[in-house]
Structure formats: C-alpha cells, structure tokens
Amino acid sequence: MKTTYLDYAATSPLLPEAKEAMIRVLDGMENGQIGNASSLHYAGQNAKNIIEDARKNVAQLIGADPAEIIFTSGGTESNNTVANIFRGQKIAISSIEHPSMLESAKAYAGKLAILPVDEQGIVQWQQIPEDADLVSIMLANNELGTIEPITEVKKRCKNYNTFVHSDATQALGKIHINVKELGIDYLTISAHKIGGPVGIGALYVRKGSAFKPLLLGGHQEDRRRAGTSNALLAAGFGAAAKWCWNNWSCKKYLQIAKLRDELCKRVLNEVPYSSLNGFEKAENGNTLPNILNMSFQAAEGESIQLYLDADDVIVSTGSACAAGDIQPSHVLMAISGDAEVAHSSIRFSLGLDTTAEDIDHVMAVLPKVIKRLQEISTIKIKEPK
Ligand code: PMP
C-alpha cells in the first residue's frame, strides 16, 4: 500500500524545483564556478548572485523588501535572534509558542510575561502588558494550527510602542502573509516547511526596527548574521519560495482545508472516544488548512503513531520537536489542562500532495488501531458529558 505521509508540519518533502536549484549550485561548487559569496572574484560573485536572487524570492513571498531579509539557519535561530535583541528587557509571549521562542525568551528576558490562551489556543492579547518591550506571538500554532489574531496584537502594541514579532514558520505558504499589511517588526520563517531544504530560514526585520546580531564575527548578511553565506541552501529556499508564489500555494491550500475538515468529521464520527484539539473547520479561516490535532481516550499518542506507521500512515504526536520527550505537550496542557488529553493526541498535517485517497487510507486503519489500544489500556474511559 502507498504510504500516506501526514507529517508535513514536521518537514515537507523537498520540491523538485528546490532540488534542481541546489544540484545546479552543487555542480558549480564542484567545478569551481561557485565560491565564497564574500569574495570579489567571479566565483564569489556567482555565489552572491544566487543568494541575492533567493533573497528576492523569499522577500516577495511575505511582501518584504529584500534588504529586510536576513538568512539564518532556520526558524530556531530566527526566534533566538529576536529574543536576544531584547536581552534584559521585558518580553511577552504566548504560552503556546514553539520551544525555540519559549526557551530563548526565558533565557534572555529581564522580565517575562506569559500570556494565556483560550481552549482553542487563541492568545489573550488583551492581557499584553503595557510596558512590554517585545511581544512575540506566533502567526499559527504548530501543534493545533490555530491562527493567532496578530492584527489585534499589533493594534494594541502600537499604543505602547512595543515591538512585535511573529513566528510564521508553519503559516508560510499556507495562508496569505504580507508583513506590510501586518505592520509588525519581525517575522520568522523556515525553508523546510515549504518544500525547501532543512537548515535555512530567515528573519524579516522591518527597516528601522531594533536589531542586534546573535552570531558575531563576520560582516555577512549586512553585518546582521556572521558566518559564510550558504549559497546552496539559499538556492533551495529561494526556489521553494518562488514556487509557492508562482503557484498560488495559499489558494491551493483551500482545497487541502476541505480534506482536513473531512478527516476531522470522519474521525469524530467513526472513532469512538475521539475529540478535537483546536478548531473544527479550517474552511472558516481560524486555523491552518493543513493541521488537525485529535485526542483518543485511553490510547497513547506514541503507540498510535507506531501502529499507524506499521500501516503506512505517518503522523506525529503533538509536535515532532517534543517526540521522545515524556513531558506532555505544553500546547495541549495550555488549552486543556489535562495530561491524559495531551498524552493521547496525534497531529495530522497535510500537504499539497494529500488526496482524498489518503484520507480514506487513514480511516481504513485508524479506527482499528484505536480500538486495539483502548482494549489493552488500563485507563478507564470516561463517557462524554
Ligand atoms: N517555529 C515553529 C512554529 C515551528 O513549527 C518550528 C519547526 N518545528 C520552528 C519554529 C523551528 O524551525 P526550524 O526547524 O527551521 O529550526
């Protein structure tokens, strides 16, 4: 049976366009045509041109000026960079940020305010402290898909001259993003969630917003990020961004939202003691079109994942970053406060290649897997109220 890959939010398959762009760079590196982008000679300038071309494509996808894009090693570094700018100052974040934001804010903030979320994962932006120097709220949550009200966050922060950052790692390519319309200061993105390579991301820094490099010791990226520029990965990222732009990926995801909503409905109807974490309908636009998080009473997330894997269905438990971690997901704890719900959850994340047959495949195996696990579990099932 064909494998049904529903773990696009962990990483998405490399787009052929990104692969080809990188092969061209590798060929050039092999034959000495592509060198160090900081060098003035021909091979250096070839590398520089590749990087600047990629910067334009990435900038275009989020409505930024190319000069406002700093290439980093990924979403993690972009988030750490923003927290580091506000070292010793007051930072406010939501309780469901990605660990790379949560942990860096905890490490660097002089004072930290953690804002609660409601049961769908929407941040209580009304509680943003007036004296925060930075507010960081993700555009969409990686475990639930919930889209945060960044426009409201920005409106409130405008009154207090607070800088605003948003982690758009999961939202990129799935929903329309324009940094000028959002009016925010910083935006985190990553290549491997849109079919680019792992190991490269970017940080958008609005012209004039506070900045301090995280990595020191080099003039690269206009003195904003030290380290030899990576033409290979930039070419892959640029090609993936260009593909998303040219192919209206956000529009294509409207079809994927229908599959996601159909899967949600079928799981709730066909799998006993299942429940939803987050919003039911992506078609309404308050959650990403491709992420669906569900819990199954008396069935442990990791076991579900392994059983499904044996049946050629690939999913993740909450967040791949938390895999192997015995702590319940902080996101599910924040919305439900229930460790059992958190431990019994799995995340389905769809991509543009997902089909109705994939949903049928899941529904052919999932009910049996859950039934088997519930039968051998010592946890007592609670009848829904
Ligand atoms: N932020 C979010 C919301 C993410 O989902 C991820 C990846 N799981 C990251 C940041 C980290 O991105 P990267 O893997 O590029 O470091």
Boltz pocket constraint, residues with backbone or C-beta under 6 A from the ligand:
constraints:
  - pocket:
      binder: B
      contacts: [[A, 9], [A, 10], [A, 73], [A, 74], [A, 75], [A, 76], [A, 77], [A, 79], [A, 98], [A, 100], [A, 138], [A, 140], [A, 141], [A, 142], [A, 167], [A, 169], [A, 170], [A, 189], [A, 190], [A, 191], [A, 192], [A, 199], [A, 200], [A, 201], [A, 321]]
      max_distance: 6.0
